[in-house]
Amino acid sequence: MPDTVAKSRSDIIEGYGTQVQRTTTPNLDNLVLSIVKEKNYHYLHPFDDLHLIRGYGSIGLEILQDLPGKMNDSCFLVFLIY
């Protein structure tokens, strides 16, 4: 987790039993990739993965399909970038 994120946020995540390692933002990708390699994990990039982007779009489509007649012609999407 970038060391610029509030400590309270990492405390919440640790409260779920997850180990959190804090590092500088420029070093974040290197740290994540080294952990992925060391533990033989599969890495899902949060925004630079075409399959995930398609999945995000399909979630929006499913929401619209589940709400027929309950929405106007407008749909607002919120993207959090941090």
Backbone as CSV, one residue per row, in Angstrom:
resi,resn,N_x,N_y,N_z,CA_x,CA_y,CA_z,C_x,C_y,C_z
1,MET,0.848,-1.159,0.000,0.000,0.000,0.000,0.903,1.234,0.000
2,PRO,0.564,2.245,-0.786,1.387,3.455,-0.790,1.424,4.069,0.610
3,ASP,2.585,4.558,0.997,2.692,5.139,2.330,1.977,6.480,2.448
4,THR,1.425,6.967,1.340,0.657,8.212,1.371,-0.787,7.984,1.822
5,VAL,-1.216,6.730,1.858,-2.583,6.398,2.287,-2.657,6.511,3.800
6,ALA,-3.773,7.012,4.290,-3.951,7.194,5.736,-3.756,5.873,6.481
7,LYS,-3.061,5.959,7.604,-2.803,4.766,8.420,-4.119,4.112,8.831
8,SER,-5.149,4.888,9.063,-6.443,4.331,9.469,-6.991,3.385,8.402
9,ARG,-6.703,3.677,7.153,-7.177,2.814,6.072,-6.466,1.459,6.092
10,SER,-5.148,1.484,6.281,-4.416,0.213,6.347,-4.805,-0.558,7.606
11,ASP,-5.133,0.154,8.684,-5.595,-0.516,9.910,-6.899,-1.275,9.656
12,ILE,-7.791,-0.670,8.892,-9.065,-1.331,8.557,-8.803,-2.598,7.757
13,ILE,-7.923,-2.513,6.771,-7.614,-3.675,5.945,-6.965,-4.766,6.778
14,GLU,-6.046,-4.390,7.660,-5.407,-5.368,8.537,-6.415,-6.009,9.480
15,GLY,-7.470,-5.279,9.800,-8.531,-5.807,10.653,-9.248,-7.001,10.035
16,TYR,-9.144,-7.146,8.720,-9.729,-8.301,8.026,-8.754,-9.478,7.961
17,GLY,-7.599,-9.330,8.625,-6.633,-10.419,8.661,-5.619,-10.398,7.537
18,THR,-5.543,-9.310,6.810,-4.620,-9.188,5.692,-3.354,-8.465,6.127
19,GLN,-2.223,-8.947,5.669,-0.955,-8.276,5.960,-0.798,-7.106,5.000
20,VAL,-0.465,-5.945,5.521,-0.276,-4.752,4.698,1.181,-4.335,4.764
21,GLN,1.777,-4.140,3.601,3.126,-3.596,3.517,3.017,-2.224,2.894
22,ARG,3.573,-1.222,3.574,3.540,0.146,3.067,4.869,0.460,2.396
23,THR,4.811,1.192,1.291,6.023,1.583,0.578,5.761,2.884,-0.159
24,THR,6.807,3.454,-0.714,6.642,4.682,-1.485,5.882,4.378,-2.774
25,THR,5.187,5.356,-3.282,4.414,5.158,-4.510,5.295,4.718,-5.685
26,PRO,6.475,5.328,-5.890,7.302,4.875,-7.011,7.764,3.418,-6.877
27,ASN,7.850,2.899,-5.664,8.329,1.537,-5.445,7.189,0.517,-5.384
28,LEU,5.960,0.982,-5.426,4.808,0.109,-5.211,4.737,-1.041,-6.217
29,ASP,4.837,-0.736,-7.501,4.750,-1.801,-8.519,5.849,-2.841,-8.332
30,ASN,7.070,-2.384,-8.048,8.172,-3.330,-7.852,7.910,-4.244,-6.654
31,LEU,7.408,-3.678,-5.564,7.119,-4.486,-4.382,6.035,-5.513,-4.678
32,VAL,4.963,-5.061,-5.312,3.852,-5.971,-5.627,4.342,-7.101,-6.533
33,LEU,5.065,-6.756,-7.582,5.532,-7.782,-8.521,6.508,-8.757,-7.861
34,SER,7.323,-8.279,-6.922,8.239,-9.198,-6.232,7.471,-10.166,-5.337
35,ILE,6.415,-9.692,-4.684,5.582,-10.575,-3.847,4.846,-11.585,-4.718
36,VAL,4.334,-11.128,-5.857,3.640,-12.026,-6.795,4.577,-13.145,-7.240
37,LYS,5.810,-12.783,-7.583,6.774,-13.780,-8.043,7.166,-14.729,-6.908
38,GLU,7.431,-14.164,-5.743,7.874,-14.965,-4.595,6.818,-15.982,-4.155
39,LYS,5.563,-15.573,-4.155,4.490,-16.431,-3.654,3.737,-17.155,-4.769
40,ASN,4.192,-16.958,-6.017,3.557,-17.577,-7.178,2.071,-17.204,-7.287
41,TYR,1.792,-15.920,-7.030,0.430,-15.403,-7.154,0.154,-15.019,-8.602
42,HIS,-1.111,-14.804,-8.911,-1.502,-14.244,-10.206,-1.869,-12.791,-9.966
43,TYR,-1.305,-11.883,-10.719,-1.509,-10.445,-10.509,-2.611,-9.917,-11.417
44,LEU,-3.588,-9.281,-10.826,-4.652,-8.618,-11.574,-4.449,-7.116,-11.437
45,HIS,-3.966,-6.499,-12.485,-3.726,-5.054,-12.454,-5.067,-4.338,-12.326
46,PRO,-5.176,-3.355,-11.433,-6.477,-2.729,-11.174,-7.068,-1.933,-12.329
47,PHE,-6.227,-1.500,-13.293,-6.802,-0.723,-14.393,-6.139,-0.958,-15.743
48,ASP,-5.060,-1.696,-15.797,-4.358,-1.895,-17.054,-4.488,-3.348,-17.518
49,ASP,-5.715,-3.852,-17.494,-5.980,-5.240,-17.877,-7.300,-5.251,-18.640
50,LEU,-7.244,-5.583,-19.917,-8.421,-5.508,-20.783,-9.580,-6.364,-20.261
51,HIS,-9.276,-7.546,-19.723,-10.343,-8.416,-19.208,-11.046,-7.785,-18.013
52,LEU,-10.288,-7.150,-17.125,-10.904,-6.482,-15.979,-11.736,-5.284,-16.414
53,ILE,-11.231,-4.535,-17.386,-11.983,-3.382,-17.884,-13.313,-3.847,-18.475
54,ARG,-13.293,-4.939,-19.220,-14.542,-5.494,-19.766,-15.473,-5.918,-18.634
55,GLY,-14.898,-6.489,-17.580,-15.708,-6.897,-16.429,-16.358,-5.715,-15.749
56,TYR,-15.613,-4.624,-15.595,-16.189,-3.422,-14.984,-17.362,-2.922,-15.823
57,GLY,-17.193,-2.948,-17.148,-18.278,-2.508,-18.029,-19.488,-3.411,-17.926
58,SER,-19.263,-4.720,-17.807,-20.399,-5.641,-17.733,-21.156,-5.486,-16.418
59,ILE,-20.463,-5.078,-15.357,-21.158,-4.822,-14.085,-22.150,-3.681,-14.272
60,GLY,-21.699,-2.616,-14.944,-22.604,-1.487,-15.203,-23.798,-1.906,-16.042
61,LEU,-23.550,-2.736,-17.045,-24.638,-3.227,-17.896,-25.626,-4.069,-17.088
62,GLU,-25.118,-4.928,-16.211,-25.999,-5.757,-15.379,-26.857,-4.903,-14.455
63,ILE,-26.279,-3.843,-13.910,-27.060,-2.945,-13.047,-28.193,-2.319,-13.847
64,LEU,-27.886,-1.849,-15.049,-28.924,-1.240,-15.885,-30.010,-2.249,-16.252
65,GLN,-29.617,-3.494,-16.520,-30.593,-4.521,-16.885,-31.470,-4.916,-15.692
66,ASP,-30.937,-4.818,-14.490,-31.699,-5.165,-13.293,-32.663,-4.067,-12.866
67,LEU,-32.526,-2.886,-13.464,-33.362,-1.756,-13.065,-34.205,-1.219,-14.214
68,PRO,-34.883,-2.083,-14.987,-35.668,-1.567,-16.113,-36.791,-0.653,-15.620
69,GLY,-36.918,0.471,-16.287,-37.987,1.406,-15.949,-37.732,2.189,-14.679
70,LYS,-36.648,1.941,-14.015,-36.374,2.632,-12.755,-35.314,3.714,-12.898
71,MET,-34.779,3.849,-14.107,-33.737,4.846,-14.320,-34.130,5.778,-15.457
72,ASN,-33.611,6.987,-15.397,-33.811,7.934,-16.482,-32.882,7.557,-17.628
73,ASP,-32.763,8.446,-18.572,-31.856,8.213,-19.685,-30.404,8.479,-19.298
74,SER,-30.180,8.908,-18.074,-28.830,9.231,-17.624,-28.333,8.193,-16.640
75,CYS,-27.077,7.909,-16.745,-26.428,7.009,-15.795,-25.108,7.665,-15.409
76,PHE,-24.864,7.778,-14.127,-23.646,8.416,-13.645,-22.711,7.360,-13.076
77,LEU,-21.504,7.356,-13.553,-20.492,6.422,-13.071,-19.468,7.185,-12.260
78,VAL,-19.086,6.632,-11.149,-18.107,7.272,-10.282,-16.818,6.460,-10.320
79,PHE,-15.731,7.110,-10.602,-14.430,6.462,-10.611,-13.580,7.069,-9.503
80,LEU,-13.067,6.236,-8.653,-12.189,6.707,-7.583,-10.750,6.470,-8.008
81,ILE,-9.991,7.529,-8.034,-8.583,7.434,-8.403,-7.768,7.919,-7.222
82,TYR,-6.911,7.030,-6.724,-6.071,7.418,-5.590,-4.743,6.759,-5.678
